[in-house]
Amino acid sequence: MEERKLLHGFLAESQKGLPPRRMKDSYIEVLLPLGSQPELREKYLTVQNTVRFGRILEDLDSLGVLICYMHTKIHSAKMSPLSIVTALVDKIDMCKKSLSPEQDIKFSGHVCWVGKTSMEVKIQMFQLHGNEFCPVLDATFVMVARDSENKGPAFVNPLVLESPEEEELFRQGELNKGRRVAFSSTSLLKMAPNAEERTTIHEMFLSTLDPKTISFQSRVLPPNSVWMENSKLKSLEICHPQERNIFNRIFGGFLMRKAYELGWATACNFGGSRPFVVAVDDIMFQKPVEVGSLLFLSSQVCFTQENYIQVRVHSEVASLQDKEHMTTNVFHFTFMSEKEVPLVFPRTYGESMLYLDGQRHFNSMSVPVTLNKEYLVEP
Ligand SMILES: CCCCCCCCCC(=O)SCCNC(=O)CCNC(=O)[C@H](O)C(C)(C)COP(=O)(O)OP(=O)(O)OC[C@H]1O[C@@H](n2cnc3c(N)ncnc32)[C@H](O)[C@@H]1OP(=O)(O)O
């Protein structure tokens, strides 16, 4: 950190003072040689002989940061004066049920939109199938540039667009920003549910009333259903220095892996069969996690439909000295189970809001996977 203080002089005072960059300046391809270097496999292997998605989340996060460093590279400086942090995993869509731990994986990505201090990065992942790399995953991240000590915002290089395709990608970035603002302004933490959602919740409530008693209090679970509170799983992590990033905070990829694995276990426990991740969306990194913190993860199923399970993982930190908990992230994962899963019923008003929020996240998934021809069945 002492060394990084010296880099302040390289920070630009305005965005105009920075040279524009092309999308191809940040374009990168990286190979994860699982097929050709078997000694790598152990770290990525699940017991079902597939690839651990939590490890892929870590790689995507690191790669997103690396791409942003390429976009903002100062050729005359040995080290970047910027601290680049993950602000948001906008979405990750899977187009394959599971990945083979015995075939090479290729990642490619670049910056596709910039604001003043933020950058949207798109990453694609491919896996070798015969002689061809086939698409398996699409991810969109938002990274934010901070000063050398990660204390305040820092400008990033503007982007020049060189083709109609690049203009379309940039336009999509603008639309994504607008969509995020709209999604957040209608958040159930700020506004009441809409008329259709209110009807959904009231009908669910009515279907849990005991017909034998004329009372709003006696609640009975309908057949093939589970109370939301009974779907919960919790875990605790001690954030050891091993998990720190280059800015001496806990690595975002580690937080995602831990949250994902708890979410997966929640979906597995709930659905009674092995779930596959279909989509990840809207993971907002609200606060950095300090080394040495206690990380409390709390996961629950908040919405289901046919084979789909929508899981929400809430993460909070507390220091060892200070018992006050602070929310750092909320993670949303959509899983698909091998068989149809029970319905999940909210019992309280708060749980009803979780249900509606889960439904909103589920509905924002690009295409239900069963309708997506690209979603190949496991080879
Ligand atoms: C070399 C390769 C290997 C490197 C591997 C190391 C990887 C290291 C990466 C990490 O692990 S980072 C750790 C996980 N992330 C964090 O801990 C970040 C925690 N969150 C924060 O510190 C703040 O919430 C954050 C800096 C992201 C935003 O702070 P503010 O809300 O005060 O920011 P501000 O309001 O000044 O907005 C700054 C920009 O961020 C944008 N922004 C903020 N929150 C956002 C959000 N949620 N979604 C999209 N954009 C967002 C905002 O629009 C704006 O963009 P523009 O300047 O371009 O207009």
The ligand as an ORCA input file, in Angstrom:
! r2SCAN-3c Opt
* xyz 0 1
  C      -4.433     -8.583    -12.683
  C      -5.524     -9.564    -12.771
  C      -5.798    -10.337    -11.509
  C      -6.497     -9.502    -10.517
  C      -7.355    -10.328     -9.651
  C      -7.834     -9.480     -8.512
  C      -9.294     -9.273     -8.642
  C      -9.721     -8.220     -7.674
  C     -11.185     -7.905     -7.892
  C     -11.882     -8.045     -6.609
  O     -11.823     -9.031     -5.972
  S     -12.762     -6.700     -6.055
  C     -13.551     -7.328     -4.580
  C     -15.020     -7.364     -4.727
  N     -15.547     -6.050     -4.934
  C     -15.587     -5.138     -3.944
  O     -15.155     -5.353     -2.838
  C     -16.239     -3.821     -4.271
  C     -17.080     -3.352     -3.118
  N     -17.874     -2.195     -3.476
  C     -17.361     -0.954     -3.457
  O     -16.221     -0.720     -3.066
  C     -18.262      0.158     -3.945
  O     -19.609     -0.219     -3.819
  C     -17.989      0.542     -5.433
  C     -16.559      1.091     -5.534
  C     -18.170     -0.590     -6.398
  C     -18.960      1.669     -5.816
  O     -18.869      2.680     -4.861
  P     -19.837      3.941     -4.906
  O     -21.258      3.495     -4.940
  O     -19.402      4.912     -3.876
  O     -19.432      4.495     -6.323
  P     -19.903      5.767     -7.067
  O     -21.290      6.159     -6.703
  O     -18.778      6.761     -6.929
  O     -19.950      5.227     -8.573
  C     -18.749      4.946     -9.241
  C     -19.119      4.302    -10.553
  O     -19.524      2.972    -10.297
  C     -20.773      2.737    -10.906
  N     -21.452      1.766    -10.045
  C     -21.472      1.749     -8.714
  N     -22.186      0.706     -8.272
  C     -22.613      0.057     -9.375
  C     -23.417     -1.086     -9.602
  N     -23.908     -1.795     -8.601
  N     -23.665     -1.449    -10.858
  C     -23.164     -0.774    -11.898
  N     -22.388      0.310    -11.761
  C     -22.143      0.724    -10.518
  C     -21.446      4.094    -10.942
  O     -22.439      4.126    -11.961
  C     -20.265      4.959    -11.296
  O     -19.964      4.816    -12.689
  P     -19.575      6.067    -13.616
  O     -18.508      6.847    -12.887
  O     -19.024      5.420    -14.861
  O     -20.819      6.831    -13.847
*
